[in-house]
Amino acid sequence: LLLASAALVRLPDAYLLQAAMPSGINALVVAHAYGLDLRVTAGAIAWTTVAAVAGGLIAAAVL
């Protein structure tokens, strides 16, 4: 379905970045609900966001 829609619909690049944002919020909610360390969770979200943005910039430059 993803491949079929990719041929027909062109999404703005910002939508792809925004699609990953709810997973960071969910991680914080789960960490808070189960009493986990919020600093570690926030750090993991920050580092994975940096990695995703860097990967997106590299992919945009190559493609």
PDBQT receptor file of N, H, CA, C and O in Angstrom, charges set to zero:
ATOM      1  N   LEU A   1       0.824  -1.182   0.000  1.00  0.00    +0.000 N 
ATOM      2  CA  LEU A   1       0.000   0.000   0.000  1.00  0.00    +0.000 C 
ATOM      3  C   LEU A   1       0.874   1.253   0.000  1.00  0.00    +0.000 C 
ATOM      4  O   LEU A   1       0.563   2.241  -0.665  1.00  0.00    +0.000 OA
ATOM      5  N   LEU A   2       1.963   1.198   0.750  1.00  0.00    +0.000 N 
ATOM      6  H   LEU A   2       2.216   0.396   1.290  1.00  0.00    +0.000 HD
ATOM      7  CA  LEU A   2       2.866   2.343   0.798  1.00  0.00    +0.000 C 
ATOM      8  C   LEU A   2       3.489   2.612  -0.569  1.00  0.00    +0.000 C 
ATOM      9  O   LEU A   2       3.575   3.762  -0.999  1.00  0.00    +0.000 OA
ATOM     10  N   LEU A   3       3.917   1.564  -1.243  1.00  0.00    +0.000 N 
ATOM     11  H   LEU A   3       3.846   0.630  -0.894  1.00  0.00    +0.000 HD
ATOM     12  CA  LEU A   3       4.513   1.741  -2.571  1.00  0.00    +0.000 C 
ATOM     13  C   LEU A   3       3.493   2.243  -3.581  1.00  0.00    +0.000 C 
ATOM     14  O   LEU A   3       3.815   3.079  -4.425  1.00  0.00    +0.000 OA
ATOM     15  N   ALA A   4       2.276   1.745  -3.502  1.00  0.00    +0.000 N 
ATOM     16  H   ALA A   4       2.015   1.066  -2.817  1.00  0.00    +0.000 HD
ATOM     17  CA  ALA A   4       1.233   2.191  -4.429  1.00  0.00    +0.000 C 
ATOM     18  C   ALA A   4       0.896   3.660  -4.202  1.00  0.00    +0.000 C 
ATOM     19  O   ALA A   4       0.728   4.414  -5.160  1.00  0.00    +0.000 OA
ATOM     20  N   SER A   5       0.799   4.067  -2.948  1.00  0.00    +0.000 N 
ATOM     21  H   SER A   5       0.936   3.455  -2.169  1.00  0.00    +0.000 HD
ATOM     22  CA  SER A   5       0.465   5.462  -2.674  1.00  0.00    +0.000 C 
ATOM     23  C   SER A   5       1.641   6.390  -2.971  1.00  0.00    +0.000 C 
ATOM     24  O   SER A   5       1.434   7.554  -3.314  1.00  0.00    +0.000 OA
ATOM     25  N   ALA A   6       2.862   5.895  -2.846  1.00  0.00    +0.000 N 
ATOM     26  H   ALA A   6       3.031   4.949  -2.568  1.00  0.00    +0.000 HD
ATOM     27  CA  ALA A   6       4.032   6.732  -3.133  1.00  0.00    +0.000 C 
ATOM     28  C   ALA A   6       4.070   7.139  -4.594  1.00  0.00    +0.000 C 
ATOM     29  O   ALA A   6       4.574   8.212  -4.929  1.00  0.00    +0.000 OA
ATOM     30  N   ALA A   7       3.544   6.297  -5.461  1.00  0.00    +0.000 N 
ATOM     31  H   ALA A   7       3.135   5.426  -5.189  1.00  0.00    +0.000 HD
ATOM     32  CA  ALA A   7       3.519   6.631  -6.882  1.00  0.00    +0.000 C 
ATOM     33  C   ALA A   7       2.453   7.672  -7.196  1.00  0.00    +0.000 C 
ATOM     34  O   ALA A   7       2.563   8.383  -8.195  1.00  0.00    +0.000 OA
ATOM     35  N   LEU A   8       1.429   7.771  -6.363  1.00  0.00    +0.000 N 
ATOM     36  H   LEU A   8       1.340   7.193  -5.552  1.00  0.00    +0.000 HD
ATOM     37  CA  LEU A   8       0.307   8.659  -6.653  1.00  0.00    +0.000 C 
ATOM     38  C   LEU A   8       0.302   9.943  -5.832  1.00  0.00    +0.000 C 
ATOM     39  O   LEU A   8      -0.186  10.974  -6.296  1.00  0.00    +0.000 OA
ATOM     40  N   VAL A   9       0.837   9.890  -4.626  1.00  0.00    +0.000 N 
ATOM     41  H   VAL A   9       1.234   9.053  -4.250  1.00  0.00    +0.000 HD
ATOM     42  CA  VAL A   9       0.741  11.022  -3.709  1.00  0.00    +0.000 C 
ATOM     43  C   VAL A   9       2.142  11.483  -3.325  1.00  0.00    +0.000 C 
ATOM     44  O   VAL A   9       2.998  10.667  -2.983  1.00  0.00    +0.000 OA
ATOM     45  N   ARG A  10       2.370  12.776  -3.382  1.00  0.00    +0.000 N 
ATOM     46  H   ARG A  10       1.675  13.439  -3.661  1.00  0.00    +0.000 HD
ATOM     47  CA  ARG A  10       3.648  13.355  -2.968  1.00  0.00    +0.000 C 
ATOM     48  C   ARG A  10       3.436  14.113  -1.663  1.00  0.00    +0.000 C 
ATOM     49  O   ARG A  10       2.723  15.116  -1.635  1.00  0.00    +0.000 OA
ATOM     50  N   LEU A  11       4.056  13.634  -0.576  1.00  0.00    +0.000 N 
ATOM     51  H   LEU A  11       4.635  12.820  -0.599  1.00  0.00    +0.000 HD
ATOM     52  CA  LEU A  11       3.946  14.291   0.722  1.00  0.00    +0.000 C 
ATOM     53  C   LEU A  11       5.060  15.312   0.890  1.00  0.00    +0.000 C 
ATOM     54  O   LEU A  11       6.189  15.078   0.459  1.00  0.00    +0.000 OA
ATOM     55  N   PRO A  12       4.751  16.444   1.513  1.00  0.00    +0.000 N 
ATOM     56  CA  PRO A  12       5.819  17.385   1.852  1.00  0.00    +0.000 C 
ATOM     57  C   PRO A  12       6.789  16.738   2.848  1.00  0.00    +0.000 C 
ATOM     58  O   PRO A  12       6.392  15.893   3.651  1.00  0.00    +0.000 OA
ATOM     59  N   ASP A  13       8.033  17.135   2.789  1.00  0.00    +0.000 N 
ATOM     60  H   ASP A  13       8.355  17.821   2.137  1.00  0.00    +0.000 HD
ATOM     61  CA  ASP A  13       9.059  16.556   3.659  1.00  0.00    +0.000 C 
ATOM     62  C   ASP A  13       8.758  16.777   5.141  1.00  0.00    +0.000 C 
ATOM     63  O   ASP A  13       9.097  15.938   5.976  1.00  0.00    +0.000 OA
ATOM     64  N   ALA A  14       8.124  17.903   5.468  1.00  0.00    +0.000 N 
ATOM     65  H   ALA A  14       7.849  18.584   4.790  1.00  0.00    +0.000 HD
ATOM     66  CA  ALA A  14       7.818  18.183   6.874  1.00  0.00    +0.000 C 
ATOM     67  C   ALA A  14       6.841  17.171   7.453  1.00  0.00    +0.000 C 
ATOM     68  O   ALA A  14       6.898  16.883   8.649  1.00  0.00    +0.000 OA
ATOM     69  N   TYR A  15       5.956  16.630   6.643  1.00  0.00    +0.000 N 
ATOM     70  H   TYR A  15       5.910  16.863   5.672  1.00  0.00    +0.000 HD
ATOM     71  CA  TYR A  15       4.992  15.634   7.128  1.00  0.00    +0.000 C 
ATOM     72  C   TYR A  15       5.702  14.374   7.601  1.00  0.00    +0.000 C 
ATOM     73  O   TYR A  15       5.294  13.761   8.587  1.00  0.00    +0.000 OA
ATOM     74  N   LEU A  16       6.750  13.992   6.911  1.00  0.00    +0.000 N 
ATOM     75  H   LEU A  16       7.082  14.490   6.110  1.00  0.00    +0.000 HD
ATOM     76  CA  LEU A  16       7.481  12.791   7.307  1.00  0.00    +0.000 C 
ATOM     77  C   LEU A  16       8.165  12.982   8.653  1.00  0.00    +0.000 C 
ATOM     78  O   LEU A  16       8.220  12.055   9.460  1.00  0.00    +0.000 OA
ATOM     79  N   LEU A  17       8.679  14.167   8.894  1.00  0.00    +0.000 N 
ATOM     80  H   LEU A  17       8.633  14.920   8.238  1.00  0.00    +0.000 HD
ATOM     81  CA  LEU A  17       9.303  14.456  10.187  1.00  0.00    +0.000 C 
ATOM     82  C   LEU A  17       8.254  14.499  11.291  1.00  0.00    +0.000 C 
ATOM     83  O   LEU A  17       8.486  13.986  12.386  1.00  0.00    +0.000 OA
ATOM     84  N   GLN A  18       7.107  15.102  11.014  1.00  0.00    +0.000 N 
ATOM     85  H   GLN A  18       6.919  15.518  10.124  1.00  0.00    +0.000 HD
ATOM     86  CA  GLN A  18       6.052  15.197  12.016  1.00  0.00    +0.000 C 
ATOM     87  C   GLN A  18       5.433  13.843  12.325  1.00  0.00    +0.000 C 
ATOM     88  O   GLN A  18       4.890  13.650  13.413  1.00  0.00    +0.000 OA
ATOM     89  N   ALA A  19       5.502  12.915  11.402  1.00  0.00    +0.000 N 
ATOM     90  H   ALA A  19       5.942  13.072  10.518  1.00  0.00    +0.000 HD
ATOM     91  CA  ALA A  19       4.923  11.589  11.637  1.00  0.00    +0.000 C 
ATOM     92  C   ALA A  19       5.655  10.844  12.750  1.00  0.00    +0.000 C 
ATOM     93  O   ALA A  19       5.068   9.977  13.397  1.00  0.00    +0.000 OA
ATOM     94  N   ALA A  20       6.910  11.164  12.980  1.00  0.00    +0.000 N 
ATOM     95  H   ALA A  20       7.387  11.868  12.455  1.00  0.00    +0.000 HD
ATOM     96  CA  ALA A  20       7.689  10.485  14.019  1.00  0.00    +0.000 C 
ATOM     97  C   ALA A  20       7.513  11.122  15.396  1.00  0.00    +0.000 C 
ATOM     98  O   ALA A  20       7.913  10.527  16.397  1.00  0.00    +0.000 OA
ATOM     99  N   MET A  21       6.936  12.293  15.469  1.00  0.00    +0.000 N 
ATOM    100  H   MET A  21       6.611  12.777  14.656  1.00  0.00    +0.000 HD
ATOM    101  CA  MET A  21       6.835  13.005  16.742  1.00  0.00    +0.000 C 
ATOM    102  C   MET A  21       5.963  12.306  17.784  1.00  0.00    +0.000 C 
ATOM    103  O   MET A  21       6.329  12.331  18.959  1.00  0.00    +0.000 OA
ATOM    104  N   PRO A  22       4.831  11.683  17.436  1.00  0.00    +0.000 N 
ATOM    105  CA  PRO A  22       4.023  11.042  18.482  1.00  0.00    +0.000 C 
ATOM    106  C   PRO A  22       4.752   9.927  19.219  1.00  0.00    +0.000 C 
ATOM    107  O   PRO A  22       4.439   9.663  20.380  1.00  0.00    +0.000 OA
ATOM    108  N   SER A  23       5.705   9.271  18.591  1.00  0.00    +0.000 N 
ATOM    109  H   SER A  23       5.959   9.485  17.648  1.00  0.00    +0.000 HD
ATOM    110  CA  SER A  23       6.406   8.198  19.296  1.00  0.00    +0.000 C 
ATOM    111  C   SER A  23       7.235   8.748  20.448  1.00  0.00    +0.000 C 
ATOM    112  O   SER A  23       7.410   8.060  21.454  1.00  0.00    +0.000 OA
ATOM    113  N   GLY A  24       7.739   9.945  20.332  1.00  0.00    +0.000 N 
ATOM    114  H   GLY A  24       7.596  10.504  19.515  1.00  0.00    +0.000 HD
ATOM    115  CA  GLY A  24       8.456  10.557  21.443  1.00  0.00    +0.000 C 
ATOM    116  C   GLY A  24       7.531  10.881  22.603  1.00  0.00    +0.000 C 
ATOM    117  O   GLY A  24       7.889  10.680  23.763  1.00  0.00    +0.000 OA
ATOM    118  N   ILE A  25       6.346  11.380  22.293  1.00  0.00    +0.000 N 
ATOM    119  H   ILE A  25       6.055  11.543  21.350  1.00  0.00    +0.000 HD
ATOM    120  CA  ILE A  25       5.365  11.678  23.338  1.00  0.00    +0.000 C 
ATOM    121  C   ILE A  25       4.928  10.388  24.025  1.00  0.00    +0.000 C 
ATOM    122  O   ILE A  25       4.807  10.348  25.249  1.00  0.00    +0.000 OA
ATOM    123  N   ASN A  26       4.691   9.332  23.244  1.00  0.00    +0.000 N 
ATOM    124  H   ASN A  26       4.790   9.364  22.249  1.00  0.00    +0.000 HD
ATOM    125  CA  ASN A  26       4.283   8.048  23.825  1.00  0.00    +0.000 C 
ATOM    126  C   ASN A  26       5.359   7.499  24.751  1.00  0.00    +0.000 C 
ATOM    127  O   ASN A  26       5.047   6.942  25.804  1.00  0.00    +0.000 OA
ATOM    128  N   ALA A  27       6.612   7.650  24.369  1.00  0.00    +0.000 N 
ATOM    129  H   ALA A  27       6.865   8.102  23.514  1.00  0.00    +0.000 HD
ATOM    130  CA  ALA A  27       7.699   7.157  25.218  1.00  0.00    +0.000 C 
ATOM    131  C   ALA A  27       7.711   7.888  26.556  1.00  0.00    +0.000 C 
ATOM    132  O   ALA A  27       7.926   7.269  27.599  1.00  0.00    +0.000 OA
ATOM    133  N   LEU A  28       7.483   9.188  26.534  1.00  0.00    +0.000 N 
ATOM    134  H   LEU A  28       7.308   9.691  25.688  1.00  0.00    +0.000 HD
ATOM    135  CA  LEU A  28       7.448   9.940  27.790  1.00  0.00    +0.000 C 
ATOM    136  C   LEU A  28       6.251   9.558  28.648  1.00  0.00    +0.000 C 
ATOM    137  O   LEU A  28       6.367   9.469  29.870  1.00  0.00    +0.000 OA
ATOM    138  N   VAL A  29       5.103   9.332  28.020  1.00  0.00    +0.000 N 
ATOM    139  H   VAL A  29       5.008   9.404  27.027  1.00  0.00    +0.000 HD
ATOM    140  CA  VAL A  29       3.907   8.929  28.775  1.00  0.00    +0.000 C 
ATOM    141  C   VAL A  29       4.128   7.576  29.445  1.00  0.00    +0.000 C 
ATOM    142  O   VAL A  29       3.799   7.400  30.618  1.00  0.00    +0.000 OA
ATOM    143  N   VAL A  30       4.683   6.625  28.704  1.00  0.00    +0.000 N 
ATOM    144  H   VAL A  30       4.951   6.768  27.751  1.00  0.00    +0.000 HD
ATOM    145  CA  VAL A  30       4.936   5.293  29.264  1.00  0.00    +0.000 C 
ATOM    146  C   VAL A  30       5.977   5.371  30.379  1.00  0.00    +0.000 C 
ATOM    147  O   VAL A  30       5.817   4.739  31.423  1.00  0.00    +0.000 OA
ATOM    148  N   ALA A  31       7.036   6.137  30.164  1.00  0.00    +0.000 N 
ATOM    149  H   ALA A  31       7.166   6.651  29.316  1.00  0.00    +0.000 HD
ATOM    150  CA  ALA A  31       8.069   6.270  31.190  1.00  0.00    +0.000 C 
ATOM    151  C   ALA A  31       7.499   6.888  32.463  1.00  0.00    +0.000 C 
ATOM    152  O   ALA A  31       7.834   6.465  33.570  1.00  0.00    +0.000 OA
ATOM    153  N   HIS A  32       6.650   7.878  32.304  1.00  0.00    +0.000 N 
ATOM    154  H   HIS A  32       6.378   8.222  31.405  1.00  0.00    +0.000 HD
ATOM    155  CA  HIS A  32       6.042   8.516  33.474  1.00  0.00    +0.000 C 
ATOM    156  C   HIS A  32       5.073   7.567  34.177  1.00  0.00    +0.000 C 
ATOM    157  O   HIS A  32       5.049   7.502  35.406  1.00  0.00    +0.000 OA
ATOM    158  N   ALA A  33       4.280   6.836  33.406  1.00  0.00    +0.000 N 
ATOM    159  H   ALA A  33       4.300   6.888  32.407  1.00  0.00    +0.000 HD
ATOM    160  CA  ALA A  33       3.280   5.928  33.987  1.00  0.00    +0.000 C 
ATOM    161  C   ALA A  33       3.924   4.791  34.775  1.00  0.00    +0.000 C 
ATOM    162  O   ALA A  33       3.382   4.356  35.792  1.00  0.00    +0.000 OA
ATOM    163  N   TYR A  34       5.076   4.309  34.313  1.00  0.00    +0.000 N 
ATOM    164  H   TYR A  34       5.516   4.662  33.487  1.00  0.00    +0.000 HD
ATOM    165  CA  TYR A  34       5.727   3.181  34.975  1.00  0.00    +0.000 C 
ATOM    166  C   TYR A  34       6.866   3.600  35.893  1.00  0.00    +0.000 C 
ATOM    167  O   TYR A  34       7.593   2.750  36.409  1.00  0.00    +0.000 OA
ATOM    168  N   GLY A  35       7.026   4.896  36.100  1.00  0.00    +0.000 N 
ATOM    169  H   GLY A  35       6.436   5.586  35.682  1.00  0.00    +0.000 HD
ATOM    170  CA  GLY A  35       8.036   5.372  37.033  1.00  0.00    +0.000 C 
ATOM    171  C   GLY A  35       9.464   5.210  36.542  1.00  0.00    +0.000 C 
ATOM    172  O   GLY A  35      10.382   5.063  37.350  1.00  0.00    +0.000 OA
ATOM    173  N   LEU A  36       9.663   5.235  35.247  1.00  0.00    +0.000 N 
ATOM    174  H   LEU A  36       8.918   5.355  34.591  1.00  0.00    +0.000 HD
ATOM    175  CA  LEU A  36      11.011   5.100  34.696  1.00  0.00    +0.000 C 
ATOM    176  C   LEU A  36      11.726   6.447  34.738  1.00  0.00    +0.000 C 
ATOM    177  O   LEU A  36      11.107   7.481  34.990  1.00  0.00    +0.000 OA
ATOM    178  N   ASP A  37      13.015   6.426  34.493  1.00  0.00    +0.000 N 
ATOM    179  H   ASP A  37      13.518   5.586  34.289  1.00  0.00    +0.000 HD
ATOM    180  CA  ASP A  37      13.823   7.639  34.524  1.00  0.00    +0.000 C 
ATOM    181  C   ASP A  37      13.487   8.506  33.309  1.00  0.00    +0.000 C 
ATOM    182  O   ASP A  37      13.746   8.117  32.170  1.00  0.00    +0.000 OA
ATOM    183  N   LEU A  38      12.912   9.678  33.559  1.00  0.00    +0.000 N 
ATOM    184  H   LEU A  38      12.702   9.994  34.484  1.00  0.00    +0.000 HD
ATOM    185  CA  LEU A  38      12.496  10.557  32.467  1.00  0.00    +0.000 C 
ATOM    186  C   LEU A  38      13.689  11.204  31.763  1.00  0.00    +0.000 C 
ATOM    187  O   LEU A  38      13.600  11.540  30.582  1.00  0.00    +0.000 OA
ATOM    188  N   ARG A  39      14.802  11.381  32.475  1.00  0.00    +0.000 N 
ATOM    189  H   ARG A  39      14.874  11.108  33.434  1.00  0.00    +0.000 HD
ATOM    190  CA  ARG A  39      15.984  11.967  31.832  1.00  0.00    +0.000 C 
ATOM    191  C   ARG A  39      16.542  11.041  30.757  1.00  0.00    +0.000 C 
ATOM    192  O   ARG A  39      16.935  11.493  29.681  1.00  0.00    +0.000 OA
ATOM    193  N   VAL A  40      16.574   9.756  31.049  1.00  0.00    +0.000 N 
ATOM    194  H   VAL A  40      16.254   9.388  31.922  1.00  0.00    +0.000 HD
ATOM    195  CA  VAL A  40      17.064   8.788  30.063  1.00  0.00    +0.000 C 
ATOM    196  C   VAL A  40      16.126   8.750  28.860  1.00  0.00    +0.000 C 
ATOM    197  O   VAL A  40      16.573   8.708  27.714  1.00  0.00    +0.000 OA
ATOM    198  N   THR A  41      14.829   8.766  29.131  1.00  0.00    +0.000 N 
ATOM    199  H   THR A  41      14.465   8.800  30.062  1.00  0.00    +0.000 HD
ATOM    200  CA  THR A  41      13.847   8.743  28.046  1.00  0.00    +0.000 C 
ATOM    201  C   THR A  41      13.961   9.995  27.183  1.00  0.00    +0.000 C 
ATOM    202  O   THR A  41      13.960   9.905  25.955  1.00  0.00    +0.000 OA
ATOM    203  N   ALA A  42      14.058  11.152  27.814  1.00  0.00    +0.000 N 
ATOM    204  H   ALA A  42      14.059  11.225  28.811  1.00  0.00    +0.000 HD
ATOM    205  CA  ALA A  42      14.188  12.400  27.064  1.00  0.00    +0.000 C 
ATOM    206  C   ALA A  42      15.490  12.426  26.266  1.00  0.00    +0.000 C 
ATOM    207  O   ALA A  42      15.514  12.904  25.132  1.00  0.00    +0.000 OA
ATOM    208  N   GLY A  43      16.561  11.918  26.849  1.00  0.00    +0.000 N 
ATOM    209  H   GLY A  43      16.541  11.529  27.770  1.00  0.00    +0.000 HD
ATOM    210  CA  GLY A  43      17.831  11.842  26.125  1.00  0.00    +0.000 C 
ATOM    211  C   GLY A  43      17.754  10.925  24.922  1.00  0.00    +0.000 C 
ATOM    212  O   GLY A  43      18.293  11.234  23.859  1.00  0.00    +0.000 OA
ATOM    213  N   ALA A  44      17.084   9.796  25.090  1.00  0.00    +0.000 N 
ATOM    214  H   ALA A  44      16.646   9.544  25.954  1.00  0.00    +0.000 HD
ATOM    215  CA  ALA A  44      16.925   8.869  23.968  1.00  0.00    +0.000 C 
ATOM    216  C   ALA A  44      16.112   9.503  22.852  1.00  0.00    +0.000 C 
ATOM    217  O   ALA A  44      16.427   9.329  21.675  1.00  0.00    +0.000 OA
ATOM    218  N   ILE A  45      15.073  10.234  23.213  1.00  0.00    +0.000 N 
ATOM    219  H   ILE A  45      14.817  10.375  24.170  1.00  0.00    +0.000 HD
ATOM    220  CA  ILE A  45      14.257  10.917  22.206  1.00  0.00    +0.000 C 
ATOM    221  C   ILE A  45      15.086  11.977  21.490  1.00  0.00    +0.000 C 
ATOM    222  O   ILE A  45      15.022  12.094  20.266  1.00  0.00    +0.000 OA
ATOM    223  N   ALA A  46      15.857  12.743  22.239  1.00  0.00    +0.000 N 
ATOM    224  H   ALA A  46      15.910  12.648  23.233  1.00  0.00    +0.000 HD
ATOM    225  CA  ALA A  46      16.677  13.796  21.629  1.00  0.00    +0.000 C 
ATOM    226  C   ALA A  46      17.708  13.217  20.670  1.00  0.00    +0.000 C 
ATOM    227  O   ALA A  46      17.863  13.711  19.553  1.00  0.00    +0.000 OA
ATOM    228  N   TRP A  47      18.420  12.166  21.102  1.00  0.00    +0.000 N 
ATOM    229  H   TRP A  47      18.294  11.765  22.009  1.00  0.00    +0.000 HD
ATOM    230  CA  TRP A  47      19.459  11.594  20.245  1.00  0.00    +0.000 C 
ATOM    231  C   TRP A  47      18.882  10.920  19.005  1.00  0.00    +0.000 C 
ATOM    232  O   TRP A  47      19.457  11.028  17.922  1.00  0.00    +0.000 OA
ATOM    233  N   THR A  48      17.756  10.227  19.148  1.00  0.00    +0.000 N 
ATOM    234  H   THR A  48      17.289  10.139  20.028  1.00  0.00    +0.000 HD
ATOM    235  CA  THR A  48      17.166   9.595  17.964  1.00  0.00    +0.000 C 
ATOM    236  C   THR A  48      16.596  10.637  17.016  1.00  0.00    +0.000 C 
ATOM    237  O   THR A  48      16.574  10.428  15.803  1.00  0.00    +0.000 OA
ATOM    238  N   THR A  49      16.131  11.764  17.563  1.00  0.00    +0.000 N 
ATOM    239  H   THR A  49      16.148  11.933  18.549  1.00  0.00    +0.000 HD
ATOM    240  CA  THR A  49      15.661  12.847  16.700  1.00  0.00    +0.000 C 
ATOM    241  C   THR A  49      16.823  13.436  15.914  1.00  0.00    +0.000 C 
ATOM    242  O   THR A  49      16.696  13.695  14.717  1.00  0.00    +0.000 OA
ATOM    243  N   VAL A  50      17.949  13.649  16.577  1.00  0.00    +0.000 N 
ATOM    244  H   VAL A  50      18.051  13.439  17.549  1.00  0.00    +0.000 HD
ATOM    245  CA  VAL A  50      19.137  14.169  15.889  1.00  0.00    +0.000 C 
ATOM    246  C   VAL A  50      19.579  13.202  14.791  1.00  0.00    +0.000 C 
ATOM    247  O   VAL A  50      19.910  13.623  13.683  1.00  0.00    +0.000 OA
ATOM    248  N   ALA A  51      19.584  11.911  15.103  1.00  0.00    +0.000 N 
ATOM    249  H   ALA A  51      19.316  11.569  16.003  1.00  0.00    +0.000 HD
ATOM    250  CA  ALA A  51      19.990  10.915  14.107  1.00  0.00    +0.000 C 
ATOM    251  C   ALA A  51      19.021  10.882  12.932  1.00  0.00    +0.000 C 
ATOM    252  O   ALA A  51      19.447  10.755  11.784  1.00  0.00    +0.000 OA
ATOM    253  N   ALA A  52      17.729  10.996  13.205  1.00  0.00    +0.000 N 
ATOM    254  H   ALA A  52      17.383  11.100  14.137  1.00  0.00    +0.000 HD
ATOM    255  CA  ALA A  52      16.733  10.971  12.129  1.00  0.00    +0.000 C 
ATOM    256  C   ALA A  52      16.835  12.210  11.246  1.00  0.00    +0.000 C 
ATOM    257  O   ALA A  52      16.736  12.113  10.023  1.00  0.00    +0.000 OA
ATOM    258  N   VAL A  53      17.032  13.365  11.857  1.00  0.00    +0.000 N 
ATOM    259  H   VAL A  53      17.113  13.445  12.850  1.00  0.00    +0.000 HD
ATOM    260  CA  VAL A  53      17.167  14.597  11.075  1.00  0.00    +0.000 C 
ATOM    261  C   VAL A  53      18.441  14.549  10.240  1.00  0.00    +0.000 C 
ATOM    262  O   VAL A  53      18.426  14.929   9.070  1.00  0.00    +0.000 OA
ATOM    263  N   ALA A  54      19.537  14.090  10.825  1.00  0.00    +0.000 N 
ATOM    264  H   ALA A  54      19.549  13.781  11.776  1.00  0.00    +0.000 HD
ATOM    265  CA  ALA A  54      20.791  13.977  10.069  1.00  0.00    +0.000 C 
ATOM    266  C   ALA A  54      20.635  12.997   8.913  1.00  0.00    +0.000 C 
ATOM    267  O   ALA A  54      21.089  13.268   7.801  1.00  0.00    +0.000 OA
ATOM    268  N   GLY A  55      20.000  11.867   9.169  1.00  0.00    +0.000 N 
ATOM    269  H   GLY A  55      19.632  11.647  10.073  1.00  0.00    +0.000 HD
ATOM    270  CA  GLY A  55      19.761  10.902   8.097  1.00  0.00    +0.000 C 
ATOM    271  C   GLY A  55      18.871  11.466   7.012  1.00  0.00    +0.000 C 
ATOM    272  O   GLY A  55      19.093  11.213   5.828  1.00  0.00    +0.000 OA
ATOM    273  N   GLY A  56      17.861  12.231   7.406  1.00  0.00    +0.000 N 
ATOM    274  H   GLY A  56      17.681  12.436   8.368  1.00  0.00    +0.000 HD
ATOM    275  CA  GLY A  56      16.983  12.859   6.420  1.00  0.00    +0.000 C 
ATOM    276  C   GLY A  56      17.705  13.889   5.577  1.00  0.00    +0.000 C 
ATOM    277  O   GLY A  56      17.482  13.976   4.370  1.00  0.00    +0.000 OA
ATOM    278  N   LEU A  57      18.570  14.669   6.207  1.00  0.00    +0.000 N 
ATOM    279  H   LEU A  57      18.752  14.598   7.188  1.00  0.00    +0.000 HD
ATOM    280  CA  LEU A  57      19.337  15.661   5.449  1.00  0.00    +0.000 C 
ATOM    281  C   LEU A  57      20.308  14.999   4.477  1.00  0.00    +0.000 C 
ATOM    282  O   LEU A  57      20.481  15.461   3.349  1.00  0.00    +0.000 OA
ATOM    283  N   ILE A  58      20.930  13.929   4.916  1.00  0.00    +0.000 N 
ATOM    284  H   ILE A  58      20.790  13.553   5.832  1.00  0.00    +0.000 HD
ATOM    285  CA  ILE A  58      21.847  13.201   4.030  1.00  0.00    +0.000 C 
ATOM    286  C   ILE A  58      21.076  12.580   2.873  1.00  0.00    +0.000 C 
ATOM    287  O   ILE A  58      21.511  12.650   1.724  1.00  0.00    +0.000 OA
ATOM    288  N   ALA A  59      19.936  11.975   3.173  1.00  0.00    +0.000 N 
ATOM    289  H   ALA A  59      19.583  11.918   4.107  1.00  0.00    +0.000 HD
ATOM    290  CA  ALA A  59      19.120  11.368   2.115  1.00  0.00    +0.000 C 
ATOM    291  C   ALA A  59      18.617  12.418   1.137  1.00  0.00    +0.000 C 
ATOM    292  O   ALA A  59      18.572  12.174  -0.069  1.00  0.00    +0.000 OA
ATOM    293  N   ALA A  60      18.236  13.595   1.652  1.00  0.00    +0.000 N 
ATOM    294  H   ALA A  60      18.273  13.793   2.631  1.00  0.00    +0.000 HD
ATOM    295  CA  ALA A  60      17.763  14.664   0.773  1.00  0.00    +0.000 C 
ATOM    296  C   ALA A  60      18.888  15.174  -0.123  1.00  0.00    +0.000 C 
ATOM    297  O   ALA A  60      18.655  15.520  -1.281  1.00  0.00    +0.000 OA
ATOM    298  N   ALA A  61      20.105  15.218   0.413  1.00  0.00    +0.000 N 
ATOM    299  H   ALA A  61      20.294  14.937   1.353  1.00  0.00    +0.000 HD
ATOM    300  CA  ALA A  61      21.234  15.689  -0.385  1.00  0.00    +0.000 C 
ATOM    301  C   ALA A  61      21.616  14.683  -1.463  1.00  0.00    +0.000 C 
ATOM    302  O   ALA A  61      22.013  15.066  -2.564  1.00  0.00    +0.000 OA
ATOM    303  N   VAL A  62      21.495  13.403  -1.146  1.00  0.00    +0.000 N 
ATOM    304  H   VAL A  62      21.173  13.092  -0.252  1.00  0.00    +0.000 HD
ATOM    305  CA  VAL A  62      21.873  12.355  -2.100  1.00  0.00    +0.000 C 
ATOM    306  C   VAL A  62      20.813  12.188  -3.177  1.00  0.00    +0.000 C 
ATOM    307  O   VAL A  62      21.128  12.034  -4.357  1.00  0.00    +0.000 OA
ATOM    308  N   LEU A  63      19.555  12.219  -2.757  1.00  0.00    +0.000 N 
ATOM    309  H   LEU A  63      19.300  12.344  -1.798  1.00  0.00    +0.000 HD
ATOM    310  CA  LEU A  63      18.469  12.011  -3.712  1.00  0.00    +0.000 C 
ATOM    311  C   LEU A  63      18.133  13.314  -4.358  1.00  0.00    +0.000 C 
ATOM    312  O   LEU A  63      17.239  13.372  -5.203  1.00  0.00    +0.000 OA
TER     313      LEU A  63
